[in-house]
Amino acid sequence: MIKNINIIKKSRFLPYYFILFYCAVITTLSLIYSESFLNLINSLKKIILEPDVLITDYIALVGISGAFFNSALVLFLLTLIILYLDIEPTGPIIAGLFTTAGFSLFGKNIVNIWPIIFGIWLYSKYQKIPFSNFAVIMLFGTTLAPTLNSVLFSSLLPNIFSIIFSLFISILLGFILPPMASYTLKLHQGYSLANVGLAGGLLGTALSSIFSALGVDFEKKLLWSSGNNIILGLLLTFIFTSIIILGFLCTKNSSKSYSDIFKFSGRLVTDFYTLLGPRITFFNIGILGLISTIFVIAIGSDINGCTISGIFTVAGFGAFGKHLKNIFPLILGSSLAALLSVWEINSPSMVLGILFSTTLCPIAGNLGFMYGIIAGFLHICMVTNIGYLHGGMNLYHNGFAAGFVAIILVPLIIAFRKEPNI
């Protein structure tokens, strides 16, 4: 037993092995709770053929087993690609894998991610840069995955032409996403962790505008499941508790403690895995995941594919910028805005807005607690009013809104605060 633990401690690919273990567990549970393997295949088929624009909860569409089976397959294949490319675990890679796992319950599926990834691969070849350098953008770039089905099922072109055109558009978006993401980082200066959400939102807005001008309107939908809080809450508790235990099994660095993580503002790029090691990083991921799960239940909302995507994203970025100290002001400010808004705090747009508002944690971490509250408040106001721009094709809608909040708020804070500019 001790020998096995020592092997775990020394493994350089430990996060990937844990993720593969998670995929195996989820797949096994899906097979057990599904009536038959054929049902899982039919569920996948239904997911693949469904327009995935916001909000499409795969649990509402095909049930828990089918939705998690899709998530496990997507995560498994992307993790294998990362291992094949021999990419060392880092904070952004871990955050990307967790985010992908969550959004594979909420818009990404085993088919619609590949044209985007292929486009990114083509860009790497065009620039003559190893594809491994684009691993992070590959993971987060699948935010535009719903474009495939949205264009495919639009009324613009018939049959085979629609298939070819949808593939072309998705590949093109993947091709131009890397330079766009590089540029948007300059716009918000690292104060929004969801940088690809802003880039994807801008591209989605451009595409949606073109189609609207041609008289094509994309479907608006709200698939939102409820009634599964107990079973999904227990599953999330198991996952995040396991991650905390995994952290304790890692080699301890006596010179660092968990409180050291609070010294970092979280502004891009803050890689906790590289800076503090796996022990503290895994503990932070587990804590953020458990707190997020408890929050969703406490406000009376539903644990489903949509909210799990938010919970996994908050937890995953526990390796890449987020910790309890810098997300608390955002949650406080966004919750206040939700309470004052015309929507209930436990409504879909509000609970997702609160969870994803934490992408602005660098504002609280670097500029101050009160500014974090203001950013969270503005995020809720922004996120409820700009969804029509990208037609639901950008899954990281909250990242899109957060980018605008950072672009507007940060220059004003720096200009009028008394402290020296940062």
C-alpha angles and dihedrals in degrees: 000000000000090000091054091049090052089053089052091050094054099042112118091200096048097130091052093050090051091050091050088050089051090051091051092050093047092047091049092049091047091053092047097049096040116087091231143347088252089061090056091051091049089049090053090049091052091048092049094050095045121099101245102205118139123318106028113141107193090203089061089045102049108357134257098296096051094043095050091043089058091047092050093049094049093046093045094053095045091048090052089053090052091050092046090053088051092231116172116236112263136168096261092047091051091046090050093051093048091047091049091050090054097044091048083075090049115041110326119095142174092271111031096058097063102071089054091048091047090052091052089049090052089052090053089053091047091053092040090233122136112264088231087072088064097050094112094048088046091059098043096034091073085081084098094053094113088066090081096061094034092059093036094057096038121111094239099098134013129247116305094017089056091054093050093044094048091051091048093050093048093048090047091052090051090049095053098036097084096058090042092052090048090055098045090056087066091052097060097026094226096305093120117058091199094073094149088052089063093045092047091046092054092049091045090050092052092049094045091050092053092050092046089054088054091052097255117136120192121226118265114213146165116200106172124162127207139178097061100094096116100050095038092042090054091047093051091046089053093048097048094040088052090053091052090050089048088055091055090052091057122094110281119233103210093201093063134059133181092262088065089074090067090066090072121083093209094232113152121305104031110140107187093182092060096036101043106016133238098295097064093033095055091045090052092048092051094047094049091048094051093045091049092050092049090048094054091050093043094057091050098250130137129265103222140129092293098049092041087058088056093045093048091047093051090047095044092053086056081089093049116040111317127105135152095268099054099038096049096076090050093051090047094050095043092046090052090051090048092052091051095044128092090251127079114256090238094051118115097256093045100047092045091045092053094048095046094042085080088079084082092060093119088070091060093038097048106025104031148279097274092049088053090056091050091048091051091049093049091046092062091048091049099042094055094055109044104051092102091063097075096028093235093294094118109073091194091066091146090052088054091052093043091055090057091047091053093045091052101036107038098060090049093050093049092045097051105031117101096226120089115277116272 
